[in-house]
Amino acid sequence: MDILSPCYSYLDSTIGKATGYYPYFRVISSSDGPVVTVNGQRVVMLGSNNYLGLTHHPEVLKAAHEALDRYGVGCTGSRFMNGNLDLHEQLEAELAEFTGREEALVFSSGVLANIGTLGLLGGVEGAVIFLAAENHASLFDGARLSHGRIALFEDVDDLERKLAFRESWPNALVATDGVFSMTGRVADLERIVALKRRFGFRLYLDDAHGFGVLGPQGRGTAASQGVEKDVDLLFATFSKSLASLGGFVAGDKTVIEYLRHNVRTLIFSAALPPASVAAALAALHVMRRDSELFTRMWDNAAFFKQGVEALGYHTMGTRTPIIPLFIGSEALAFQMCREALELGLFTTPAVYPAVPKGHALIRTSVTPAHTREHLQQALDVLATLFERHPLPKEDPANIPPARDTDIVEAAMRILAEREAETQAKG
Ligand SMILES: Cc1ncc(COP(=O)(O)O)c(C=O)c1O
């Protein structure tokens, strides 16, 4: 078979665009954080991961500008060779201190950190990597790259059942997100840590969505559950609460020293650019200092969650600023996101494989930078959409996953209807 044949037979995006369902790569031509411009229209942004609203904070912008002036726009090489700035090391030292670890290691993106670290660690002979089924794609990719054995678990009960096949698991790494990115569900780390004590595995926490959100000063999911010390390797990104780009892994000095000299995605990839490092560092300072940010984030999250639930949406028990709206049908989630945008609201659909088939969501998230007017405007749009479209009344937990996705089927139906209309018009 021609190695490029999947490319030539790929039609999903073409069909999506032809029917107006296509919800990806929407072009943003300007942004002030809570409001962005799309197709010349100013719309409220509820589709970001800007949990602390720091992308436009004056101190963060100033630090990025100063770094540009001092170091230029790029490092033109890996940290290993020629791109290691004092700023990278300052950020690492401050992250280690903040997270209570001996050392931290900064990567050019969170994906690179996860893929490289799991890819390396899972290479140990006999390694088994247990992955929460809802984890981010990069944990799956890292585990696959490692050639270690992979075992998925749906929840902690399932993990316990799978671990119970042996008395101890020194060869195993359990990797879980702290906050699952689509549903805002928080992992039960206390129970996972109890299993760790019983079975002796190592624990890798991807706290991309918990860092800067949960725990004292935003120290994350483990801090919020009092189990920080039980996490062997803590990962988080700068691309969410810290408003920048990049990621880090923190842990014991000996482990980080080994990673620093062996993780291929660090050694063979150009260093995080100066302005991004400086922005992450400044955002960390603001986050540690300004408790008011957290107050506003939680107030806005409570206001918006209450608002959408009063309209009739199911928010799937979220306890974070990620507020999912359960839709069910994938085609409908796409359609509602498109209509929301037309009415002035930017949201993102989450469909299979990010969520189970037939469990599509509209993912929203609020930030401290949203005003009540922004959120009320968003609620008004969602009220209109709720009136337009019938949504399932049952608890999503009781809705079994569908066998197939419905997107392509719905899109084909629309195309056929349009074709019939054109023919009828002659
Ligand atoms: C849970 C989780 N882990 C890792 C990543 C990757 O982070 P980055 O955007 O820094 O590559 C993301 C980003 O979406 C994420 O949601």
The ligand as a MOL file (V3000), in Angstrom:
LIG
                    3D

  0  0  0     0  0            999 V3000
M  V30 BEGIN CTAB
M  V30 COUNTS 16 16 0 0 0
M  V30 BEGIN ATOM
M  V30 1 C -3.1840 16.9170 30.7100 0
M  V30 2 C -2.2290 17.5370 29.7470 0
M  V30 3 N -0.9570 17.1290 29.7430 0
M  V30 4 C -0.0580 17.6410 28.8900 0
M  V30 5 C -0.4070 18.6080 27.9750 0
M  V30 6 C 0.6190 19.1500 27.0210 0
M  V30 7 O 0.9970 20.4180 27.3700 0
M  V30 8 P 1.6220 21.4670 26.3320 0
M  V30 9 O 0.5060 22.2750 25.7960 0
M  V30 10 O 2.5300 22.2590 27.2070 0
M  V30 11 O 2.3640 20.7270 25.2940 0
M  V30 12 C -1.7180 19.0770 27.9530 0
M  V30 13 C -2.1090 20.1160 26.9770 0
M  V30 14 O -3.1550 20.1460 26.4330 0
M  V30 15 C -2.6600 18.5110 28.8470 0
M  V30 16 O -3.9350 18.9030 28.8250 0
M  V30 END ATOM
M  V30 BEGIN BOND
M  V30 1 1 1 2
M  V30 2 1 2 3
M  V30 3 2 2 15
M  V30 4 2 3 4
M  V30 5 1 4 5
M  V30 6 1 5 6
M  V30 7 2 5 12
M  V30 8 1 6 7
M  V30 9 1 7 8
M  V30 10 2 8 9
M  V30 11 1 8 10
M  V30 12 1 8 11
M  V30 13 1 12 13
M  V30 14 1 12 15
M  V30 15 2 13 14
M  V30 16 1 15 16
M  V30 END BOND
M  V30 END CTAB
M  END
